[in-house]
Amino acid sequence: MELFDIKIIQVEELLELLIRFIFNFIVIFIAIRLLYYKVRRRRDYLFTYFLISTTVFLLCYLLESVKLQLGFALGLFAIFGIIRYRTRQIPIKEMTYLFLVIGISVINALANKKISYAELFATNAIVLIITYGLERMMMLKHESSKSILYEKIELIKPENRSELKKDLEERTGLIINRVEVGKIDFLKDTARVNIYYYEDENLADDADNYQTSSDDDDD
């Protein structure tokens, strides 16, 4: 049956779309929910990655039916790659996962009949295994950051950097790895300071403090 020269339903094509979409969603779920989210705990990016993956996959898959050229796919990849949200800068690790999400979705959507399902499965598996290895097996430290409006402007001088770091650690309760001074407002005597710290170290420190407190209570 057709409506305005367009078929109402094509069972085989619809089944292939659903199978590919489910496969792509499972891969993205593993990469984002099970690998990324357990480390970064950023729900805003979790929401964004799933929607971008779904949109890119369906866009590429449906346009591939009308002979989508490879150049368009690469152009789409480049466009998303240079995106910067106007409200804030995307951290480098989140940007890397954005590339991963877009790349996997494009691969799964544009894989043609010349590529076997075994090859497609192996490609996705390789990406997931490497991501897992970098996140877990190599035990890389995950550096987080916070932006602070700082009023002790005399401490932002290079010669006072150690005192600045000590003061920020006392105020925030964090073990700070490094400090960067951003915008300075001499009229208000304030400066925008970015602090960088390892979450794993601070979580371990909190756990030690909790254990010490528990031991004291027992005594």
C-alpha positions as CSV (number, residue, x, y, z in Angstrom):
1,M,0.0,0.0,0.0
2,E,1.2,3.5,-0.8
3,L,0.2,7.0,0.1
4,F,1.3,9.9,-2.1
5,D,3.7,7.4,-3.9
6,I,5.3,6.5,-0.5
7,K,5.0,3.0,0.9
8,I,3.1,2.9,4.2
9,I,5.2,0.1,5.6
10,Q,8.2,-2.0,4.5
11,V,8.5,-4.8,6.9
12,E,12.0,-5.9,6.2
13,E,13.4,-2.3,6.2
14,L,11.5,-1.5,9.5
15,L,12.8,-4.7,11.1
16,E,16.4,-3.8,10.1
17,L,16.0,-0.3,11.5
18,L,14.8,-1.6,14.8
19,I,17.5,-4.2,15.1
20,R,20.2,-1.7,14.3
21,F,18.8,0.9,16.6
22,I,18.6,-1.5,19.5
23,F,22.1,-2.7,18.9
24,N,23.4,0.9,18.7
25,F,21.5,1.8,21.9
26,I,23.0,-1.1,23.8
27,V,26.5,-0.2,22.8
28,I,25.9,3.5,23.7
29,F,24.3,2.4,27.0
30,I,27.4,0.4,27.9
31,A,29.8,3.2,27.0
32,I,27.9,6.0,28.6
33,R,25.8,4.6,31.5
34,L,28.1,1.8,32.6
35,L,31.6,3.3,31.9
36,Y,31.3,7.1,31.7
37,Y,28.6,7.8,34.3
38,K,30.1,5.6,37.0
39,V,33.2,7.7,36.9
40,R,32.0,11.2,36.2
41,R,28.4,11.2,37.6
42,R,27.3,13.9,35.2
43,R,23.6,13.5,34.6
44,D,23.4,16.5,32.2
45,Y,25.9,14.9,29.8
46,L,24.2,11.5,30.2
47,F,21.0,13.0,28.9
48,T,22.8,14.8,26.1
49,Y,24.8,11.8,24.9
50,F,21.8,9.5,24.6
51,L,19.8,12.1,22.6
52,I,22.7,13.0,20.3
53,S,23.3,9.3,19.7
54,T,19.6,8.7,18.8
55,T,19.4,11.7,16.6
56,V,22.7,11.1,14.7
57,F,21.8,7.4,14.2
58,L,18.4,8.0,12.8
59,L,19.5,10.9,10.7
60,C,22.3,8.9,9.1
61,Y,20.3,5.7,8.7
62,L,17.3,7.4,7.1
63,L,19.4,9.6,4.8
64,E,21.5,6.6,3.8
65,S,18.4,5.2,2.1
66,V,18.6,8.1,-0.3
67,K,22.3,7.4,-1.1
68,L,23.9,9.5,1.6
69,Q,27.4,10.3,0.6
70,L,30.3,9.7,2.9
71,G,31.2,13.4,2.8
72,F,28.0,14.3,4.5
73,A,28.7,11.8,7.3
74,L,32.2,13.3,7.8
75,G,30.8,16.8,7.7
76,L,28.2,15.9,10.3
77,F,31.0,14.5,12.5
78,A,33.0,17.7,12.1
79,I,30.0,19.9,12.9
80,F,29.3,18.2,16.2
81,G,33.0,18.1,16.9
82,I,33.4,21.8,16.9
83,I,30.2,22.5,18.9
84,R,30.7,24.6,22.0
85,Y,27.8,25.4,24.2
86,R,27.6,29.1,24.8
87,T,26.9,28.8,28.5
88,R,30.0,26.8,29.4
89,Q,33.1,25.1,27.9
90,I,32.9,21.4,27.5
91,P,35.6,19.6,29.4
92,I,38.1,17.6,27.3
93,K,36.9,14.2,28.6
94,E,33.2,15.0,27.9
95,M,34.2,16.2,24.4
96,T,36.0,12.9,23.9
97,Y,32.9,10.9,24.9
98,L,30.9,13.1,22.5
99,F,33.2,12.0,19.6
100,L,32.8,8.4,20.8
101,V,29.0,8.7,20.8
102,I,28.8,10.3,17.4
103,G,31.3,7.9,15.9
104,I,29.6,4.8,17.1
105,S,26.2,6.0,15.9
106,V,27.5,6.9,12.5
107,I,29.3,3.6,12.1
108,N,26.2,1.6,13.1
109,A,23.9,3.6,10.9
110,L,26.0,3.7,7.7
111,A,27.4,0.1,7.8
112,N,26.3,-1.4,4.4
113,K,25.9,-4.9,3.1
114,K,29.6,-5.1,2.3
115,I,30.2,-5.2,6.1
116,S,29.2,-8.3,7.9
117,Y,27.4,-8.3,11.3
118,A,30.5,-9.9,12.8
119,E,32.7,-7.0,11.6
120,L,30.2,-4.5,13.0
121,F,30.0,-6.3,16.3
122,A,33.8,-6.5,16.5
123,T,34.2,-2.8,15.7
124,N,31.8,-1.8,18.6
125,A,33.4,-4.3,20.9
126,I,36.9,-2.9,20.3
127,V,35.7,0.6,21.1
128,L,34.1,-0.6,24.3
129,I,37.1,-2.7,25.4
130,I,39.6,0.1,24.8
131,T,37.3,2.6,26.7
132,Y,36.9,0.1,29.6
133,G,40.7,-0.5,29.7
134,L,41.5,3.2,29.9
135,E,38.8,3.9,32.5
136,R,39.3,0.9,34.8
137,M,42.3,-1.3,34.1
138,M,44.9,1.4,33.7
139,M,43.5,3.1,36.9
140,L,43.8,6.6,35.4
141,K,43.1,9.4,37.9
142,H,40.1,11.5,37.0
143,E,40.7,15.2,37.4
144,S,37.7,17.4,38.2
145,S,37.5,21.2,38.4
146,K,35.6,23.9,40.1
147,S,35.4,27.6,39.4
148,I,35.6,29.9,42.4
149,L,35.1,33.7,42.8
150,Y,38.1,34.5,45.1
151,E,38.4,37.8,47.1
152,K,41.9,37.6,48.5
153,I,43.4,39.1,45.4
154,E,46.8,39.6,46.9
155,L,47.3,35.8,46.9
156,I,46.9,35.4,43.1
157,K,50.5,36.7,42.5
158,P,52.9,33.9,41.3
159,E,55.1,34.2,44.4
160,N,52.0,33.6,46.6
161,R,50.7,30.6,44.7
162,S,51.5,28.1,47.5
163,E,49.6,30.3,50.0
164,L,46.7,30.5,47.6
165,K,46.6,26.7,47.2
166,K,46.7,26.2,51.0
167,D,43.9,28.8,51.6
168,L,41.7,27.2,49.0
169,E,42.3,23.7,50.4
170,E,41.3,24.9,53.9
171,R,38.1,26.5,52.5
172,T,37.0,23.8,50.2
173,G,38.2,20.7,52.1
174,L,39.7,19.3,48.9
175,I,43.2,18.1,48.1
176,I,44.0,20.5,45.2
177,N,46.3,19.3,42.4
178,R,46.7,22.7,40.7
179,V,45.3,26.2,40.6
180,E,44.7,28.5,37.6
181,V,43.9,32.2,37.9
182,G,41.4,33.4,35.3
183,K,39.6,36.7,35.0
184,I,40.7,39.4,37.4
185,D,38.4,42.3,38.5
186,F,40.5,45.0,40.2
187,L,37.5,47.2,40.8
188,K,35.9,44.6,43.0
189,D,39.2,43.1,44.2
190,T,38.1,39.6,43.0
191,A,39.4,37.0,40.7
192,R,38.0,33.9,39.0
193,V,40.1,30.9,40.2
194,N,39.8,27.4,38.8
195,I,40.9,24.6,41.1
196,Y,41.7,21.1,39.8
197,Y,41.6,18.0,42.0
198,Y,41.5,14.2,41.8
199,E,38.1,12.9,42.9
200,D,39.6,9.5,43.8
201,E,42.1,11.1,46.3
202,N,39.4,13.2,48.0
203,L,37.0,10.3,48.2
204,A,39.7,8.1,49.8
205,D,40.5,11.0,52.2
206,D,36.9,11.3,53.2
207,A,36.7,7.5,53.8
208,D,39.8,7.7,56.0
209,N,38.3,10.5,58.0
210,Y,35.1,8.6,58.4
211,Q,36.9,5.5,59.6
212,T,39.0,7.6,62.1
213,S,35.8,9.2,63.4
214,S,34.1,5.9,63.9
215,D,37.1,4.5,65.8
216,D,37.1,7.5,68.1
217,D,33.4,7.0,68.8
218,D,34.0,3.4,69.7
219,D,36.6,4.4,72.2
